Amino acid sequence: MEVSPKSEWLSVNGVAEYLGVTHWTVRRMISRGTLKAYRPAGTTAIRIRRRDVERAMKPIPAADLGGDAA
């Protein structure tokens, strides 16, 4: 399954593919509240907004590699 760059809504598997992780990782992110997810009325499907995926990603600060450790 390819993730369309134009799609606003992604499935759990679509998010997993987009991030390069397993669907279990995405489900953990949802259950921990790291990633917002929605269930359309009358379905069992889970959908995640692409912008919420982008917001959930946090940059890792660069390590201080100066070698001046005290």
PQR file of N, CA, C, O and H, with PARSE charges and radii, in Angstrom:
ATOM      1  N   MET A   1       0.841  -1.193   0.000 -0.4000 1.5000
ATOM      2  CA  MET A   1       0.000   0.000   0.000 -0.0000 2.0000
ATOM      3  C   MET A   1       0.876   1.241   0.000  0.5500 1.7000
ATOM      4  O   MET A   1       1.744   1.386   0.860 -0.5500 1.4000
ATOM      5  N   GLU A   2       0.662   2.122  -0.936 -0.4000 1.5000
ATOM      6  CA  GLU A   2       1.390   3.395  -0.980 -0.0000 2.0000
ATOM      7  C   GLU A   2       0.563   4.458  -0.292  0.5500 1.7000
ATOM      8  O   GLU A   2      -0.662   4.486  -0.407 -0.5500 1.4000
ATOM      9  H   GLU A   2      -0.043   2.004  -1.635  0.4000 1.0000
ATOM     10  N   VAL A   3       1.246   5.329   0.421 -0.4000 1.5000
ATOM     11  CA  VAL A   3       0.579   6.436   1.090 -0.0000 2.0000
ATOM     12  C   VAL A   3       0.556   7.617   0.134  0.5500 1.7000
ATOM     13  O   VAL A   3       1.599   8.094  -0.313 -0.5500 1.4000
ATOM     14  H   VAL A   3       2.241   5.306   0.514  0.4000 1.0000
ATOM     15  N   SER A   4      -0.649   8.081  -0.173 -0.4000 1.5000
ATOM     16  CA  SER A   4      -0.797   9.209  -1.078 -0.0000 2.0000
ATOM     17  C   SER A   4      -0.346  10.492  -0.394  0.5500 1.7000
ATOM     18  O   SER A   4      -0.774  10.774   0.725 -0.5500 1.4000
ATOM     19  H   SER A   4      -1.497   7.693   0.190  0.4000 1.0000
ATOM     20  N   PRO A   5       0.509  11.273  -1.044 -0.5600 1.5000
ATOM     21  CA  PRO A   5       0.958  12.521  -0.425  0.2800 2.0000
ATOM     22  C   PRO A   5      -0.149  13.560  -0.308  0.5500 1.7000
ATOM     23  O   PRO A   5       0.011  14.553   0.401 -0.5500 1.4000
ATOM     24  N   LYS A   6      -1.276  13.347  -0.996 -0.4000 1.5000
ATOM     25  CA  LYS A   6      -2.378  14.298  -0.966 -0.0000 2.0000
ATOM     26  C   LYS A   6      -3.441  13.950   0.065  0.5500 1.7000
ATOM     27  O   LYS A   6      -4.270  14.797   0.398 -0.5500 1.4000
ATOM     28  H   LYS A   6      -1.406  12.541  -1.573  0.4000 1.0000
ATOM     29  N   SER A   7      -3.436  12.731   0.576 -0.4000 1.5000
ATOM     30  CA  SER A   7      -4.470  12.290   1.497 -0.0000 2.0000
ATOM     31  C   SER A   7      -4.307  12.957   2.864  0.5500 1.7000
ATOM     32  O   SER A   7      -3.232  12.916   3.461 -0.5500 1.4000
ATOM     33  H   SER A   7      -2.763  12.043   0.306  0.4000 1.0000
ATOM     34  N   GLU A   8      -5.390  13.571   3.350 -0.4000 1.5000
ATOM     35  CA  GLU A   8      -5.358  14.202   4.671 -0.0000 2.0000
ATOM     36  C   GLU A   8      -5.476  13.160   5.774  0.5500 1.7000
ATOM     37  O   GLU A   8      -4.899  13.321   6.849 -0.5500 1.4000
ATOM     38  H   GLU A   8      -6.263  13.604   2.865  0.4000 1.0000
ATOM     39  N   TRP A   9      -6.224  12.090   5.507 -0.4000 1.5000
ATOM     40  CA  TRP A   9      -6.481  11.057   6.503 -0.0000 2.0000
ATOM     41  C   TRP A   9      -5.706   9.791   6.165  0.5500 1.7000
ATOM     42  O   TRP A   9      -5.660   9.368   5.010 -0.5500 1.4000
ATOM     43  H   TRP A   9      -6.693  11.959   4.634  0.4000 1.0000
ATOM     44  N   LEU A  10      -5.100   9.193   7.184 -0.4000 1.5000
ATOM     45  CA  LEU A  10      -4.333   7.965   7.005 -0.0000 2.0000
ATOM     46  C   LEU A  10      -4.875   6.882   7.930  0.5500 1.7000
ATOM     47  O   LEU A  10      -5.420   7.176   8.994 -0.5500 1.4000
ATOM     48  H   LEU A  10      -5.138   9.536   8.122  0.4000 1.0000
ATOM     49  N   SER A  11      -4.724   5.644   7.520 -0.4000 1.5000
ATOM     50  CA  SER A  11      -5.066   4.513   8.375 -0.0000 2.0000
ATOM     51  C   SER A  11      -3.882   4.236   9.307  0.5500 1.7000
ATOM     52  O   SER A  11      -2.812   4.823   9.146 -0.5500 1.4000
ATOM     53  H   SER A  11      -4.281   5.405   6.656  0.4000 1.0000
ATOM     54  N   VAL A  12      -4.074   3.355  10.264 -0.4000 1.5000
ATOM     55  CA  VAL A  12      -2.976   2.954  11.147 -0.0000 2.0000
ATOM     56  C   VAL A  12      -1.829   2.385  10.320  0.5500 1.7000
ATOM     57  O   VAL A  12      -0.667   2.723  10.546 -0.5500 1.4000
ATOM     58  H   VAL A  12      -4.944   2.878  10.394  0.4000 1.0000
ATOM     59  N   ASN A  13      -2.156   1.524   9.365 -0.4000 1.5000
ATOM     60  CA  ASN A  13      -1.117   0.946   8.515 -0.0000 2.0000
ATOM     61  C   ASN A  13      -0.463   2.002   7.626  0.5500 1.7000
ATOM     62  O   ASN A  13       0.739   1.938   7.365 -0.5500 1.4000
ATOM     63  H   ASN A  13      -3.100   1.249   9.181  0.4000 1.0000
ATOM     64  N   GLY A  14      -1.245   2.966   7.164 -0.4000 1.5000
ATOM     65  CA  GLY A  14      -0.695   4.053   6.361 -0.0000 2.0000
ATOM     66  C   GLY A  14       0.295   4.900   7.150  0.5500 1.7000
ATOM     67  O   GLY A  14       1.338   5.293   6.628 -0.5500 1.4000
ATOM     68  H   GLY A  14      -2.221   3.018   7.376  0.4000 1.0000
ATOM     69  N   VAL A  15      -0.035   5.182   8.414 -0.4000 1.5000
ATOM     70  CA  VAL A  15       0.884   5.937   9.277 -0.0000 2.0000
ATOM     71  C   VAL A  15       2.146   5.123   9.532  0.5500 1.7000
ATOM     72  O   VAL A  15       3.256   5.656   9.506 -0.5500 1.4000
ATOM     73  H   VAL A  15      -0.883   4.863   8.838  0.4000 1.0000
ATOM     74  N   ALA A  16       1.968   3.836   9.775 -0.4000 1.5000
ATOM     75  CA  ALA A  16       3.126   2.961  10.021 -0.0000 2.0000
ATOM     76  C   ALA A  16       4.065   2.971   8.814  0.5500 1.7000
ATOM     77  O   ALA A  16       5.282   3.073   8.967 -0.5500 1.4000
ATOM     78  H   ALA A  16       1.067   3.404   9.796  0.4000 1.0000
ATOM     79  N   GLU A  17       3.496   2.867   7.629 -0.4000 1.5000
ATOM     80  CA  GLU A  17       4.309   2.892   6.409 -0.0000 2.0000
ATOM     81  C   GLU A  17       4.997   4.242   6.251  0.5500 1.7000
ATOM     82  O   GLU A  17       6.182   4.308   5.922 -0.5500 1.4000
ATOM     83  H   GLU A  17       2.508   2.785   7.504  0.4000 1.0000
ATOM     84  N   TYR A  18       4.256   5.311   6.486 -0.4000 1.5000
ATOM     85  CA  TYR A  18       4.770   6.674   6.351 -0.0000 2.0000
ATOM     86  C   TYR A  18       5.955   6.907   7.294  0.5500 1.7000
ATOM     87  O   TYR A  18       6.945   7.530   6.910 -0.5500 1.4000
ATOM     88  H   TYR A  18       3.294   5.258   6.753  0.4000 1.0000
ATOM     89  N   LEU A  19       5.849   6.404   8.529 -0.4000 1.5000
ATOM     90  CA  LEU A  19       6.909   6.607   9.518 -0.0000 2.0000
ATOM     91  C   LEU A  19       7.987   5.526   9.491  0.5500 1.7000
ATOM     92  O   LEU A  19       9.056   5.696  10.078 -0.5500 1.4000
ATOM     93  H   LEU A  19       5.045   5.898   8.840  0.4000 1.0000
ATOM     94  N   GLY A  20       7.709   4.424   8.813 -0.4000 1.5000
ATOM     95  CA  GLY A  20       8.682   3.326   8.777 -0.0000 2.0000
ATOM     96  C   GLY A  20       8.726   2.544  10.079  0.5500 1.7000
ATOM     97  O   GLY A  20       9.787   2.089  10.508 -0.5500 1.4000
ATOM     98  H   GLY A  20       6.841   4.286   8.336  0.4000 1.0000
ATOM     99  N   VAL A  21       7.557   2.390  10.710 -0.4000 1.5000
ATOM    100  CA  VAL A  21       7.439   1.644  11.962 -0.0000 2.0000
ATOM    101  C   VAL A  21       6.348   0.594  11.796  0.5500 1.7000
ATOM    102  O   VAL A  21       5.716   0.524  10.742 -0.5500 1.4000
ATOM    103  H   VAL A  21       6.695   2.759  10.362  0.4000 1.0000
ATOM    104  N   THR A  22       6.120  -0.217  12.811 -0.4000 1.5000
ATOM    105  CA  THR A  22       5.058  -1.218  12.746 -0.0000 2.0000
ATOM    106  C   THR A  22       3.720  -0.588  13.144  0.5500 1.7000
ATOM    107  O   THR A  22       3.671   0.484  13.748 -0.5500 1.4000
ATOM    108  H   THR A  22       6.633  -0.160  13.668  0.4000 1.0000
ATOM    109  N   HIS A  23       2.643  -1.283  12.790 -0.4000 1.5000
ATOM    110  CA  HIS A  23       1.319  -0.785  13.189 -0.0000 2.0000
ATOM    111  C   HIS A  23       1.174  -0.818  14.704  0.5500 1.7000
ATOM    112  O   HIS A  23       0.420  -0.027  15.272 -0.5500 1.4000
ATOM    113  H   HIS A  23       2.682  -2.153  12.299  0.4000 1.0000
ATOM    114  N   TRP A  24       1.895  -1.730  15.369 -0.4000 1.5000
ATOM    115  CA  TRP A  24       1.848  -1.779  16.843 -0.0000 2.0000
ATOM    116  C   TRP A  24       2.439  -0.511  17.448  0.5500 1.7000
ATOM    117  O   TRP A  24       1.939  -0.026  18.462 -0.5500 1.4000
ATOM    118  H   TRP A  24       2.508  -2.372  14.908  0.4000 1.0000
ATOM    119  N   THR A  25       3.482   0.028  16.852 -0.4000 1.5000
ATOM    120  CA  THR A  25       4.071   1.279  17.332 -0.0000 2.0000
ATOM    121  C   THR A  25       3.066   2.415  17.203  0.5500 1.7000
ATOM    122  O   THR A  25       2.940   3.241  18.108 -0.5500 1.4000
ATOM    123  H   THR A  25       3.888  -0.366  16.028  0.4000 1.0000
ATOM    124  N   VAL A  26       2.356   2.461  16.093 -0.4000 1.5000
ATOM    125  CA  VAL A  26       1.351   3.509  15.885 -0.0000 2.0000
ATOM    126  C   VAL A  26       0.232   3.361  16.913  0.5500 1.7000
ATOM    127  O   VAL A  26      -0.227   4.353  17.480 -0.5500 1.4000
ATOM    128  H   VAL A  26       2.458   1.790  15.359  0.4000 1.0000
ATOM    129  N   ARG A  27      -0.204   2.135  17.152 -0.4000 1.5000
ATOM    130  CA  ARG A  27      -1.262   1.902  18.144 -0.0000 2.0000
ATOM    131  C   ARG A  27      -0.810   2.308  19.546  0.5500 1.7000
ATOM    132  O   ARG A  27      -1.605   2.837  20.322 -0.5500 1.4000
ATOM    133  H   ARG A  27       0.168   1.329  16.692  0.4000 1.0000
ATOM    134  N   ARG A  28       0.465   2.063  19.875 -0.4000 1.5000
ATOM    135  CA  ARG A  28       1.003   2.508  21.177 -0.0000 2.0000
ATOM    136  C   ARG A  28       1.008   4.030  21.260  0.5500 1.7000
ATOM    137  O   ARG A  28       0.660   4.594  22.298 -0.5500 1.4000
ATOM    138  H   ARG A  28       1.111   1.632  19.244  0.4000 1.0000
ATOM    139  N   MET A  29       1.395   4.691  20.189 -0.4000 1.5000
ATOM    140  CA  MET A  29       1.393   6.154  20.162 -0.0000 2.0000
ATOM    141  C   MET A  29      -0.017   6.693  20.398  0.5500 1.7000
ATOM    142  O   MET A  29      -0.194   7.690  21.098 -0.5500 1.4000
ATOM    143  H   MET A  29       1.678   4.232  19.347  0.4000 1.0000
ATOM    144  N   ILE A  30      -1.011   6.036  19.817 -0.4000 1.5000
ATOM    145  CA  ILE A  30      -2.406   6.448  20.001 -0.0000 2.0000
ATOM    146  C   ILE A  30      -2.829   6.209  21.450  0.5500 1.7000
ATOM    147  O   ILE A  30      -3.416   7.092  22.077 -0.5500 1.4000
ATOM    148  H   ILE A  30      -0.866   5.226  19.249  0.4000 1.0000
ATOM    149  N   SER A  31      -2.537   5.028  21.984 -0.4000 1.5000
ATOM    150  CA  SER A  31      -2.983   4.712  23.351 -0.0000 2.0000
ATOM    151  C   SER A  31      -2.286   5.573  24.402  0.5500 1.7000
ATOM    152  O   SER A  31      -2.862   5.837  25.457 -0.5500 1.4000
ATOM    153  H   SER A  31      -2.061   4.311  21.475  0.4000 1.0000
ATOM    154  N   ARG A  32      -1.072   6.011  24.134 -0.4000 1.5000
ATOM    155  CA  ARG A  32      -0.343   6.881  25.073 -0.0000 2.0000
ATOM    156  C   ARG A  32      -0.740   8.346  24.931  0.5500 1.7000
ATOM    157  O   ARG A  32      -0.360   9.178  25.756 -0.5500 1.4000
ATOM    158  H   ARG A  32      -0.604   5.797  23.277  0.4000 1.0000
ATOM    159  N   GLY A  33      -1.500   8.662  23.892 -0.4000 1.5000
ATOM    160  CA  GLY A  33      -1.915  10.042  23.672 -0.0000 2.0000
ATOM    161  C   GLY A  33      -0.899  10.863  22.899  0.5500 1.7000
ATOM    162  O   GLY A  33      -1.046  12.080  22.785 -0.5500 1.4000
ATOM    163  H   GLY A  33      -1.808   7.986  23.222  0.4000 1.0000
ATOM    164  N   THR A  34       0.128  10.218  22.367 -0.4000 1.5000
ATOM    165  CA  THR A  34       1.140  10.901  21.570 -0.0000 2.0000
ATOM    166  C   THR A  34       0.608  11.264  20.193  0.5500 1.7000
ATOM    167  O   THR A  34       1.062  12.226  19.573 -0.5500 1.4000
ATOM    168  H   THR A  34       0.247   9.229  22.460  0.4000 1.0000
ATOM    169  N   LEU A  35      -0.357  10.489  19.723 -0.4000 1.5000
ATOM    170  CA  LEU A  35      -0.907  10.668  18.384 -0.0000 2.0000
ATOM    171  C   LEU A  35      -2.428  10.656  18.462  0.5500 1.7000
ATOM    172  O   LEU A  35      -3.018   9.709  18.982 -0.5500 1.4000
ATOM    173  H   LEU A  35      -0.727   9.708  20.227  0.4000 1.0000
ATOM    174  N   LYS A  36      -3.063  11.705  17.948 -0.4000 1.5000
ATOM    175  CA  LYS A  36      -4.529  11.770  17.924 -0.0000 2.0000
ATOM    176  C   LYS A  36      -5.061  10.844  16.854  0.5500 1.7000
ATOM    177  O   LYS A  36      -4.513  10.758  15.755 -0.5500 1.4000
ATOM    178  H   LYS A  36      -2.584  12.475  17.526  0.4000 1.0000
ATOM    179  N   ALA A  37      -6.135  10.153  17.188 -0.4000 1.5000
ATOM    180  CA  ALA A  37      -6.779   9.269  16.218 -0.0000 2.0000
ATOM    181  C   ALA A  37      -8.287   9.453  16.320  0.5500 1.7000
ATOM    182  O   ALA A  37      -8.809   9.867  17.355 -0.5500 1.4000
ATOM    183  H   ALA A  37      -6.580  10.223  18.081  0.4000 1.0000
ATOM    184  N   TYR A  38      -8.965   9.144  15.243 -0.4000 1.5000
ATOM    185  CA  TYR A  38     -10.406   9.327  15.156 -0.0000 2.0000
ATOM    186  C   TYR A  38     -11.036   8.061  14.605  0.5500 1.7000
ATOM    187  O   TYR A  38     -10.426   7.334  13.821 -0.5500 1.4000
ATOM    188  H   TYR A  38      -8.541   8.807  14.403  0.4000 1.0000
ATOM    189  N   ARG A  39     -12.277   7.808  15.032 -0.4000 1.5000
ATOM    190  CA  ARG A  39     -13.033   6.680  14.502 -0.0000 2.0000
ATOM    191  C   ARG A  39     -14.292   7.259  13.846  0.5500 1.7000
ATOM    192  O   ARG A  39     -15.162   7.787  14.538 -0.5500 1.4000
ATOM    193  H   ARG A  39     -12.773   8.399  15.669  0.4000 1.0000
ATOM    194  N   PRO A  40     -14.391   7.162  12.523 -0.5600 1.5000
ATOM    195  CA  PRO A  40     -15.596   7.661  11.856  0.2800 2.0000
ATOM    196  C   PRO A  40     -16.848   6.966  12.402  0.5500 1.7000
ATOM    197  O   PRO A  40     -16.831   5.763  12.661 -0.5500 1.4000
ATOM    198  N   ALA A  41     -17.913   7.715  12.572 -0.4000 1.5000
ATOM    199  CA  ALA A  41     -19.160   7.179  13.127 -0.0000 2.0000
ATOM    200  C   ALA A  41     -19.630   5.953  12.350  0.5500 1.7000
ATOM    201  O   ALA A  41     -19.637   5.936  11.119 -0.5500 1.4000
ATOM    202  H   ALA A  41     -17.927   8.693  12.361  0.4000 1.0000
ATOM    203  N   GLY A  42     -20.016   4.945  13.095 -0.4000 1.5000
ATOM    204  CA  GLY A  42     -20.567   3.741  12.486 -0.0000 2.0000
ATOM    205  C   GLY A  42     -19.547   2.793  11.896  0.5500 1.7000
ATOM    206  O   GLY A  42     -19.921   1.847  11.202 -0.5500 1.4000
ATOM    207  H   GLY A  42     -20.010   4.959  14.095  0.4000 1.0000
ATOM    208  N   THR A  43     -18.255   3.017  12.153 -0.4000 1.5000
ATOM    209  CA  THR A  43     -17.226   2.123  11.624 -0.0000 2.0000
ATOM    210  C   THR A  43     -16.289   1.671  12.736  0.5500 1.7000
ATOM    211  O   THR A  43     -16.313   2.200  13.847 -0.5500 1.4000
ATOM    212  H   THR A  43     -17.950   3.785  12.717  0.4000 1.0000
ATOM    213  N   THR A  44     -15.478   0.699  12.417 -0.4000 1.5000
ATOM    214  CA  THR A  44     -14.430   0.267  13.349 -0.0000 2.0000
ATOM    215  C   THR A  44     -13.066   0.775  12.896  0.5500 1.7000
ATOM    216  O   THR A  44     -12.048   0.516  13.538 -0.5500 1.4000
ATOM    217  H   THR A  44     -15.459   0.269  11.515  0.4000 1.0000
ATOM    218  N   ALA A  45     -13.062   1.498  11.789 -0.4000 1.5000
ATOM    219  CA  ALA A  45     -11.804   2.007  11.231 -0.0000 2.0000
ATOM    220  C   ALA A  45     -11.229   3.111  12.121  0.5500 1.7000
ATOM    221  O   ALA A  45     -11.970   3.852  12.766 -0.5500 1.4000
ATOM    222  H   ALA A  45     -13.889   1.709  11.267  0.4000 1.0000
ATOM    223  N   ILE A  46      -9.915   3.206  12.144 -0.4000 1.5000
ATOM    224  CA  ILE A  46      -9.219   4.273  12.850 -0.0000 2.0000
ATOM    225  C   ILE A  46      -8.538   5.130  11.800  0.5500 1.7000
ATOM    226  O   ILE A  46      -7.875   4.610  10.904 -0.5500 1.4000
ATOM    227  H   ILE A  46      -9.313   2.604  11.619  0.4000 1.0000
ATOM    228  N   ARG A  47      -8.699   6.442  11.907 -0.4000 1.5000
ATOM    229  CA  ARG A  47      -8.082   7.359  10.960 -0.0000 2.0000
ATOM    230  C   ARG A  47      -7.286   8.406  11.721  0.5500 1.7000
ATOM    231  O   ARG A  47      -7.674   8.836  12.807 -0.5500 1.4000
ATOM    232  H   ARG A  47      -9.238   6.865  12.635  0.4000 1.0000
ATOM    233  N   ILE A  48      -6.171   8.809  11.134 -0.4000 1.5000
ATOM    234  CA  ILE A  48      -5.265   9.780  11.730 -0.0000 2.0000
ATOM    235  C   ILE A  48      -5.009  10.863  10.700  0.5500 1.7000
ATOM    236  O   ILE A  48      -4.730  10.572   9.537 -0.5500 1.4000
ATOM    237  H   ILE A  48      -5.856   8.460  10.251  0.4000 1.0000
ATOM    238  N   ARG A  49      -5.104  12.105  11.128 -0.4000 1.5000
ATOM    239  CA  ARG A  49      -4.799  13.214  10.220 -0.0000 2.0000
ATOM    240  C   ARG A  49      -3.299  13.296  10.002  0.5500 1.7000
ATOM    241  O   ARG A  49      -2.513  13.136  10.936 -0.5500 1.4000
ATOM    242  H   ARG A  49      -5.330  12.341  12.073  0.4000 1.0000
ATOM    243  N   ARG A  50      -2.915  13.545   8.770 -0.4000 1.5000
ATOM    244  CA  ARG A  50      -1.501  13.657   8.426 -0.0000 2.0000
ATOM    245  C   ARG A  50      -0.816  14.739   9.264  0.5500 1.7000
ATOM    246  O   ARG A  50       0.313  14.548   9.716 -0.5500 1.4000
ATOM    247  H   ARG A  50      -3.553  13.675   8.012  0.4000 1.0000
ATOM    248  N   ARG A  51      -1.486  15.864   9.473 -0.4000 1.5000
ATOM    249  CA  ARG A  51      -0.873  16.941  10.255 -0.0000 2.0000
ATOM    250  C   ARG A  51      -0.644  16.527  11.708  0.5500 1.7000
ATOM    251  O   ARG A  51       0.293  17.013  12.340 -0.5500 1.4000
ATOM    252  H   ARG A  51      -2.403  16.020   9.106  0.4000 1.0000
ATOM    253  N   ASP A  52      -1.491  15.629  12.255 -0.4000 1.5000
ATOM    254  CA  ASP A  52      -1.280  15.136  13.612 -0.0000 2.0000
ATOM    255  C   ASP A  52      -0.058  14.222  13.678  0.5500 1.7000
ATOM    256  O   ASP A  52       0.640  14.177  14.691 -0.5500 1.4000
ATOM    257  H   ASP A  52      -2.253  15.235  11.741  0.4000 1.0000
ATOM    258  N   VAL A  53       0.191  13.498  12.593 -0.4000 1.5000
ATOM    259  CA  VAL A  53       1.393  12.665  12.526 -0.0000 2.0000
ATOM    260  C   VAL A  53       2.629  13.562  12.556  0.5500 1.7000
ATOM    261  O   VAL A  53       3.588  13.292  13.280 -0.5500 1.4000
ATOM    262  H   VAL A  53      -0.377  13.534  11.771  0.4000 1.0000
ATOM    263  N   GLU A  54       2.596  14.624  11.766 -0.4000 1.5000
ATOM    264  CA  GLU A  54       3.726  15.566  11.721 -0.0000 2.0000
ATOM    265  C   GLU A  54       3.954  16.211  13.083  0.5500 1.7000
ATOM    266  O   GLU A  54       5.098  16.390  13.500 -0.5500 1.4000
ATOM    267  H   GLU A  54       1.817  14.843  11.178  0.4000 1.0000
ATOM    268  N   ARG A  55       2.874  16.562  13.778 -0.4000 1.5000
ATOM    269  CA  ARG A  55       2.994  17.187  15.104 -0.0000 2.0000
ATOM    270  C   ARG A  55       3.542  16.225  16.140  0.5500 1.7000
ATOM    271  O   ARG A  55       4.223  16.644  17.077 -0.5500 1.4000
ATOM    272  H   ARG A  55       1.945  16.416  13.440  0.4000 1.0000
ATOM    273  N   ALA A  56       3.255  14.943  15.983 -0.4000 1.5000
ATOM    274  CA  ALA A  56       3.700  13.948  16.964 -0.0000 2.0000
ATOM    275  C   ALA A  56       5.206  13.690  16.882  0.5500 1.7000
ATOM    276  O   ALA A  56       5.812  13.204  17.837 -0.5500 1.4000
ATOM    277  H   ALA A  56       2.702  14.603  15.223  0.4000 1.0000
ATOM    278  N   MET A  57       5.795  14.014  15.751 -0.4000 1.5000
ATOM    279  CA  MET A  57       7.219  13.787  15.576 -0.0000 2.0000
ATOM    280  C   MET A  57       7.998  14.919  16.242  0.5500 1.7000
ATOM    281  O   MET A  57       7.768  16.094  15.955 -0.5500 1.4000
ATOM    282  H   MET A  57       5.303  14.408  14.975  0.4000 1.0000
ATOM    283  N   LYS A  58       8.913  14.559  17.125 -0.4000 1.5000
ATOM    284  CA  LYS A  58       9.702  15.554  17.841 -0.0000 2.0000
ATOM    285  C   LYS A  58      11.168  15.417  17.443  0.5500 1.7000
ATOM    286  O   LYS A  58      11.704  14.309  17.409 -0.5500 1.4000
ATOM    287  H   LYS A  58       9.100  13.605  17.358  0.4000 1.0000
ATOM    288  N   PRO A  59      11.813  16.540  17.142 -0.5600 1.5000
ATOM    289  CA  PRO A  59      13.228  16.454  16.789  0.2800 2.0000
ATOM    290  C   PRO A  59      14.073  16.080  18.009  0.5500 1.7000
ATOM    291  O   PRO A  59      13.768  16.473  19.135 -0.5500 1.4000
ATOM    292  N   ILE A  60      15.111  15.334  17.770 -0.4000 1.5000
ATOM    293  CA  ILE A  60      16.051  14.972  18.829 -0.0000 2.0000
ATOM    294  C   ILE A  60      17.125  16.045  18.856  0.5500 1.7000
ATOM    295  O   ILE A  60      17.741  16.334  17.830 -0.5500 1.4000
ATOM    296  H   ILE A  60      15.359  15.015  16.855  0.4000 1.0000
ATOM    297  N   PRO A  61      17.358  16.647  20.037 -0.5600 1.5000
ATOM    298  CA  PRO A  61      18.400  17.686  20.090  0.2800 2.0000
ATOM    299  C   PRO A  61      19.765  17.111  19.726  0.5500 1.7000
ATOM    300  O   PRO A  61      20.082  15.967  20.051 -0.5500 1.4000
ATOM    301  N   ALA A  62      20.546  17.911  19.059 -0.4000 1.5000
ATOM    302  CA  ALA A  62      21.890  17.478  18.667 -0.0000 2.0000
ATOM    303  C   ALA A  62      22.737  17.251  19.915  0.5500 1.7000
ATOM    304  O   ALA A  62      22.669  18.022  20.871 -0.5500 1.4000
ATOM    305  H   ALA A  62      20.289  18.840  18.795  0.4000 1.0000
ATOM    306  N   ALA A  63      23.520  16.206  19.897 -0.4000 1.5000
ATOM    307  CA  ALA A  63      24.390  15.904  21.032 -0.0000 2.0000
ATOM    308  C   ALA A  63      25.559  16.869  21.009  0.5500 1.7000
ATOM    309  O   ALA A  63      26.022  17.273  19.942 -0.5500 1.4000
ATOM    310  H   ALA A  63      23.575  15.579  19.120  0.4000 1.0000
ATOM    311  N   ASP A  64      26.028  17.231  22.177 -0.4000 1.5000
ATOM    312  CA  ASP A  64      27.213  18.082  22.283 -0.0000 2.0000
ATOM    313  C   ASP A  64      28.433  17.213  22.040  0.5500 1.7000
ATOM    314  O   ASP A  64      28.806  16.406  22.892 -0.5500 1.4000
ATOM    315  H   ASP A  64      25.651  16.902  23.044  0.4000 1.0000
ATOM    316  N   LEU A  65      29.043  17.371  20.902 -0.4000 1.5000
ATOM    317  CA  LEU A  65      30.200  16.555  20.530 -0.0000 2.0000
ATOM    318  C   LEU A  65      31.492  17.362  20.611  0.5500 1.7000
ATOM    319  O   LEU A  65      32.494  17.012  19.989 -0.5500 1.4000
ATOM    320  H   LEU A  65      28.740  18.027  20.210  0.4000 1.0000
ATOM    321  N   GLY A  66      31.458  18.448  21.387 -0.4000 1.5000
ATOM    322  CA  GLY A  66      32.621  19.331  21.485 -0.0000 2.0000
ATOM    323  C   GLY A  66      33.795  18.729  22.214  0.5500 1.7000
ATOM    324  O   GLY A  66      34.922  19.184  22.021 -0.5500 1.4000
ATOM    325  H   GLY A  66      30.643  18.733  21.892  0.4000 1.0000
ATOM    326  N   GLY A  67      33.583  17.721  23.047 -0.4000 1.5000
ATOM    327  CA  GLY A  67      34.674  17.097  23.763 -0.0000 2.0000
ATOM    328  C   GLY A  67      35.152  17.867  24.984  0.5500 1.7000
ATOM    329  O   GLY A  67      36.176  17.520  25.571 -0.5500 1.4000
ATOM    330  H   GLY A  67      32.667  17.352  23.204  0.4000 1.0000
ATOM    331  N   ASP A  68      34.428  18.901  25.370 -0.4000 1.5000
ATOM    332  CA  ASP A  68      34.813  19.700  26.529 -0.0000 2.0000
ATOM    333  C   ASP A  68      34.003  19.287  27.764  0.5500 1.7000
ATOM    334  O   ASP A  68      33.515  20.141  28.504 -0.5500 1.4000
ATOM    335  H   ASP A  68      33.596  19.183  24.892  0.4000 1.0000
ATOM    336  N   ALA A  69      33.866  18.006  27.977 -0.4000 1.5000
ATOM    337  CA  ALA A  69      33.092  17.516  29.117 -0.0000 2.0000
ATOM    338  C   ALA A  69      33.784  17.882  30.421  0.5500 1.7000
ATOM    339  O   ALA A  69      35.001  17.767  30.564 -0.5500 1.4000
ATOM    340  H   ALA A  69      34.262  17.312  27.376  0.4000 1.0000
ATOM    341  N   ALA A  70      32.979  18.320  31.349 -0.4000 1.5000
ATOM    342  CA  ALA A  70      33.537  18.736  32.644 -0.0000 2.0000
ATOM    343  C   ALA A  70      33.575  17.599  33.611  0.5500 1.7000
ATOM    344  O   ALA A  70      34.014  17.770  34.748 -0.5500 1.4000
ATOM    345  H   ALA A  70      31.990  18.413  31.233  0.4000 1.0000
TER
END
